[in-house]
Amino acid sequence: MLQRHWISALAISAALAFSGPALAKAPSVNATSARLMQQANDLLSQNRAGEAADLYEAALVADPHNSNAFVGLGRAYERLGQTGRAISYYRKALIISPNDVTALEASGMALIAKGSLSKAQDTLDRLRRVCSKGCVQAERLANALSSAQAKSTTTRGRVTAQNASRKAAKPTSKQ
């Protein structure tokens, strides 16, 4: 009986050792940072983004490696209409946790909102590599990007048609 447990423990240890980052435990967030994050999330859900941003920043003071606080801060700044600033916070989250599907999705969505469709496509490609078997975050980002690309194509076509109409309607001054 004891030998069977020893073999099981050895097998589990080997599996964890060879699994690499796939099974690696996420770094723990300190209790103060977690409490501040929860309060910030509550404020954000009440559309109090400015106050939420303050609490996310406090959560980062308590734990500078809390990638979820960076994502929350990004979401707060998006709600405040500061998409560029939000993107920078999503990037910081991804430095800490490069395979965070929530941060990748949020970053891609913000890039779409900013009109950076090629960067959003790069983010989607990266998200698909992380979610090799597919995930809802990749599906949502793909749908949003597809919709944005369709609107961009339609808008470009409309602008081109308008420009052609203007050129045709202009009287020529060569006489």
N, C-alpha and C positions, 0 to 999 in steps of 0.2 A: 504494500500500500504506500509506504513512504517513498519507495523508488518511483512509483508512478507519478506522485506529486512532484518529485524532483525533476523528472523528465518533462512534465508539463511546464514547470517553471522555466526550465532551460529552453524549451521550444518557444514560449512566449517572449522570453528575453531576446532570443535570436531574431524572432519576427520583428520586434521593436527596433533592434539594432540595425537590421537591414532594410527597414521600411523607409528610412530617411524622413524627410519633412512631411510626408503624407500622413503619418500618424503622430507627428510631433505635437506635443501639448502646447497650446497657445500660452504665451506668457500671462501670468495672472496679473490682474489689475488690483491695486491696493483698495482697501475698503472705502477710504475717503473719496477717492476718485470715482469709484463705482456709485456711491451715494450721490455725489454731485452730478454724475451723468444721468442718473434716474430723474433727479429734479429737473435737469435741463431738458430731458426728453419730454417730461410732463409739460413744461412751459412751451416747448416747440409745438406740441400737439394742441395747445391752446392759442396758437398763432402769436406767441410772445417771443419772437425770434431774437430780439435784442437782448432781453433778459436771459434767454437760453444761451446765447453766445457767451455772455459773461460767465455763466456756470460751466460751460464746456471749457472755457479758458482756465477757470479755477480747477477743474478736474485735471487739466494738463499740468498745472503747477504741482498738484498732488502726485501725479504720475505722468511724466513726460513721454512715456512709452505706451500710453493708452491710445492705440490706433483708432478705437471706436470714438474717442473724444474728438479726434481730428475729423472723422467722418461727420459726427454731429455738428461740429463747428462749420464744416462745409455746407451742410444742409441749412443751418441757421443763416449763413451769409447768402445762400441762394434765395431764401425767403425774403431777405432784405434787399434783393436785387443786385447783389454784388457777386455775379457769377465768376468773374476772374479770380476774385479772392477765394471763393469756394473751391475752385479747381486747385489752387495752391494748397489748400488744406487736404484735399483728397490725395494729392501727390505726397504730402507728408505722411498720411496714413499708409500709403503704399510703400514708402521707404521702410516703415516699421514692419509692415505685413504685406509683402509683395503679391501674395495670392489671395488677398481678401476680396471675395467676390462682391461684397456689398460696396466696398470702396471703388472697385473697378466699374461696377454698374453706375454708381453715383457720378464718378468722374466722366464716364462716357455720356451720360445724360446732360451733364453740365456743358460738356464740349458741344453737344448738339445745340443746346440753348444759346451758346456763344456763336454758333455758326461754323465751328471748326469740324466739318464733317469728315475730313480725311483723318484727323487725329482721333475722332470718335470711332472711325473704322479700325484704326490701329488698336484702340482700347478694346473694341469688340473682339478682334482677332486674339488679343492677349487673354481676354476673358474666356474665349472658346478653348484656348490651350489649357487654361487652368481647369475648366469644366469639360474635360475631354469626353465625358459621357453625357454632356448636356446639363444645363441647369436653368432654372426659371429666370435668373438674372440675365443670362446671355440671350434668352428668348425675348425678354422685355426690351433690352438694349437693341437687339436686331430689329424688332418691330418699330421702335422709335426712330432708329436710324433710317430704315427703309421709308418711313413716312416723311421724314425730313428731306431725304434725297428726292422723293417724288415731288414735294412742294418746291424744292429748289429748282428742279428741272422745269416744272410748270411756270414758276416765276421767271426763270431765264427765258423761256419761250415767249412769255407775254412781253417781257422787256424788249426782246429782239423784234417782235412784231410791232410794238409801239414805236421803236426807233425807225423801223422800215417805213411805217405810216408817216412819221414826221418828215423823213427825208423825201418821200414822194409828194407830200403836201407843200413843201417849201418851194417858193417860186425861185426860179433861177435868176441870178442877177447879171448873167452874161448876155449882153445884147449888142 
